[in-house]
Amino acid sequence: MTVPFDIERVKSSLPDRRIDWYPSVGSTMTEASRLAADDCPSGTVVGADEQTAGLGRYGRTWHSEPGAGIYVSIVLRYPFSPDALPVVTLALGLATAEAILKTTDLACDLRWPNDVLIQSRKCGGILTQIEGSAIIAGIGINVNHSAFPQDLSVVATSLRIGSGRTHSRERLLVELIHSVESFCSLLEKEGRAPILAMFTRASSFVTGRKVSVDQGEVMLRGTTAGLTESGFLILHGDDGKSNVIIAGGVRPCS
């Protein structure tokens, strides 16, 4: 039995903020993009108890079990240039990990560029896109899922599975919104260096990790060697070549 989401509790903790909440929606990203195009204020939140067409990277779907997770998109209006988007994605990953730690005591690993992991399985993901002068930050967190479809059970987990107990989605959402704004403000005031350094410390994947990188038609293998100033991953290939990974599925390998 799922616990109804108490949106009024969230709104009382975040007064003067627009929060549009749906029992069910196709994608919060789509709704947030529409609001951004209509000049909604920065910090506007679109969330749902269920997504019927949740978006992941590369056009994939995001499993959005009704009443079990956090499925939100936040409209961000900061003076970031379009080429800062990769670092914004890293900042959002840090914010998500911080919010989870504060509310559940679960420490997360961050897999470049946009996956949040618990015990090597994915519990959250980040999706960013530009809408006019705004950035739409889509964040999905598996909170109280007790199980996953068979095709996801090997790679996915939830905060409930990781901790052995259920968690308040309302409290997590409030912390998440505060953390997102904190890390975005840090990026605005101090530039990319602090975010890159913090992500490097928070992720086991950034330095010295043997990985494979799915580039579509090509699979690269090598050892990670840090981040560029743009937030891209450096890979020292097993073939002796150095690669800058702009996008691709990064997975550990022996």
C-alpha positions in Angstrom: 0.0 0.0 0.0 1.4 3.3 -1.1 1.3 6.4 1.2 -0.3 9.4 -0.4 2.1 12.3 -1.0 1.4 15.3 1.3 2.0 18.1 -1.1 0.6 20.7 1.4 3.4 19.7 3.9 5.9 20.4 1.2 4.4 23.7 0.2 4.3 24.9 3.8 8.0 24.2 4.1 8.6 26.1 0.8 6.4 29.2 1.0 6.1 31.5 -2.0 7.4 28.8 -4.4 5.3 27.5 -7.3 4.9 23.8 -7.0 2.7 22.0 -9.5 1.9 18.5 -8.4 0.1 15.8 -10.4 -1.3 12.5 -9.4 -0.1 11.2 -12.8 1.6 12.9 -15.7 3.4 11.9 -18.9 6.7 13.6 -18.0 7.5 16.3 -15.5 10.2 17.4 -17.9 7.6 18.2 -20.5 5.4 20.1 -18.1 8.4 22.1 -16.7 9.6 23.0 -20.1 6.2 24.3 -21.0 6.2 26.5 -17.9 9.7 27.7 -18.5 8.7 28.8 -22.0 5.9 30.8 -20.4 8.5 32.6 -18.2 7.7 30.9 -14.9 10.1 32.0 -12.0 13.3 30.2 -11.2 12.8 27.4 -8.7 9.4 26.4 -10.0 8.9 22.7 -9.3 6.8 20.2 -11.3 6.3 16.8 -9.6 4.1 13.8 -9.9 3.2 10.7 -8.0 3.5 8.8 -11.2 5.0 9.4 -14.7 3.5 7.4 -17.6 6.3 8.5 -20.0 9.2 9.4 -17.7 12.3 10.5 -19.6 15.8 9.2 -19.1 19.0 9.8 -21.1 19.2 9.0 -24.8 15.4 8.8 -25.0 15.1 6.0 -22.6 12.2 5.7 -20.2 12.4 6.2 -16.4 10.6 3.5 -14.3 8.2 5.6 -12.2 6.2 3.4 -9.9 3.1 5.2 -8.6 3.5 6.6 -5.1 7.0 5.2 -4.5 9.6 7.8 -5.8 10.5 11.4 -6.3 9.8 12.4 -9.9 10.4 16.1 -10.3 11.7 18.8 -12.7 12.9 22.1 -11.5 13.2 25.3 -13.6 16.5 27.0 -12.9 17.3 30.5 -14.1 21.0 31.2 -13.4 23.5 33.1 -15.6 25.1 29.9 -16.8 26.4 29.7 -20.4 25.1 26.7 -22.4 28.5 25.0 -22.3 28.2 24.9 -18.5 25.4 22.3 -18.8 27.6 19.3 -18.1 28.9 20.9 -14.9 25.3 21.8 -13.9 24.5 18.1 -14.2 27.4 17.2 -11.9 26.2 19.8 -9.4 22.7 18.3 -9.5 24.2 14.9 -8.8 26.0 16.3 -5.7 22.8 17.9 -4.6 20.8 14.7 -4.9 23.5 12.7 -3.0 23.5 15.4 -0.2 19.7 15.3 0.2 19.7 11.5 0.4 22.4 11.5 3.0 20.7 14.1 5.1 17.3 12.4 5.1 18.3 8.7 5.1 21.9 8.5 6.3 22.7 6.5 3.1 25.9 7.5 1.4 25.7 7.5 -2.4 28.3 7.0 -5.1 28.1 9.2 -8.2 28.6 7.6 -11.6 29.6 10.1 -14.2 27.8 12.0 -15.5 24.3 11.6 -14.1 23.7 8.4 -12.0 23.3 8.2 -8.3 24.2 4.8 -6.8 23.8 2.9 -3.6 25.8 -0.3 -3.3 26.7 -0.1 -7.0 23.1 0.0 -8.1 21.2 3.0 -9.5 18.8 4.7 -7.2 18.6 8.1 -8.9 19.2 9.9 -12.2 19.6 13.4 -13.5 18.4 14.8 -16.8 19.2 18.4 -17.9 18.0 20.3 -20.9 17.9 23.9 -21.9 14.6 25.7 -22.5 15.2 29.3 -23.7 17.1 31.0 -20.9 16.3 28.3 -18.3 17.7 24.9 -17.5 15.2 22.2 -16.7 16.6 19.9 -14.0 14.9 16.5 -14.1 15.6 14.4 -11.0 14.2 10.9 -10.3 14.9 9.0 -7.1 13.8 5.5 -6.2 12.6 6.0 -2.7 10.2 3.4 -1.4 10.2 0.8 -4.2 10.3 -2.7 -2.7 11.1 -4.4 -6.0 11.7 -3.7 -9.7 10.7 -5.3 -12.9 13.0 -8.3 -13.8 14.9 -6.4 -16.5 15.9 -3.7 -13.9 16.3 -5.7 -10.7 20.0 -6.3 -11.4 20.9 -2.7 -11.9 18.4 -0.7 -9.9 17.8 -0.2 -6.2 15.9 2.1 -3.9 16.4 4.0 -0.6 14.1 1.5 1.0 16.0 -1.5 -0.3 19.3 0.1 0.6 18.3 1.0 4.2 15.7 -1.6 5.1 13.1 1.0 5.9 10.7 3.4 4.2 11.4 7.1 4.0 9.4 10.4 3.9 9.2 11.5 0.3 8.1 14.9 1.5 11.2 15.5 3.6 13.4 14.3 0.9 11.9 16.6 -1.7 12.3 19.6 0.6 16.0 18.8 1.2 16.5 18.1 -2.5 15.2 21.5 -3.5 17.4 23.3 -0.9 20.4 21.3 -2.0 19.9 22.0 -5.7 19.7 25.7 -5.1 22.8 25.6 -2.8 25.0 23.8 -5.3 23.7 26.0 -8.2 24.5 29.1 -6.2 28.0 27.7 -5.5 28.5 27.2 -9.2 27.3 30.7 -9.9 29.4 32.4 -7.3 32.7 30.4 -7.4 32.7 28.9 -10.8 33.2 25.3 -11.9 36.3 24.4 -9.9 34.6 23.6 -6.6 31.9 21.5 -8.3 34.5 19.5 -10.3 36.6 18.9 -7.1 33.6 17.9 -5.0 32.3 15.5 -7.7 35.8 14.0 -8.1 35.8 13.3 -4.4 32.3 12.0 -4.3 32.6 9.6 -7.3 34.5 6.3 -7.4 34.3 6.5 -11.2 36.3 9.7 -11.9 39.9 8.7 -11.2 41.6 5.3 -11.4 38.6 3.2 -12.2 38.7 0.5 -14.9 35.6 1.1 -17.0 34.0 0.4 -20.3 32.3 3.3 -22.1 29.5 2.6 -24.6 29.8 5.0 -27.5 27.1 3.5 -29.6 29.0 1.8 -32.4 32.3 1.7 -30.3 33.0 0.3 -26.9 36.0 2.0 -25.2 37.9 0.4 -22.3 40.4 2.0 -20.1 41.1 3.8 -16.8 39.5 7.0 -15.8 41.9 9.9 -15.2 39.8 12.9 -13.9 37.6 15.6 -15.4 38.2 18.3 -17.9 37.3 21.9 -17.0 34.1 21.4 -19.0 33.1 18.4 -16.8 33.9 15.7 -19.3 35.5 12.4 -18.3 39.1 11.7 -19.3 39.8 8.1 -20.2 43.3 6.5 -20.6 42.4 3.8 -23.1 43.8 0.3 -22.9 45.1 0.9 -26.4 47.3 3.7 -25.1 45.2 6.5 -26.4 43.7 9.3 -24.3 40.0 10.1 -24.8 37.7 12.8 -23.6 34.3 11.3 -23.0 31.6 13.8 -23.8 28.7 11.3 -23.5 28.3 7.6 -23.1 27.3 4.8 -20.7 30.1 4.3 -18.2 30.3 0.9 -16.5 32.9 -0.7 -14.2 34.9 -3.6 -15.7 37.7 -5.8 -14.4 
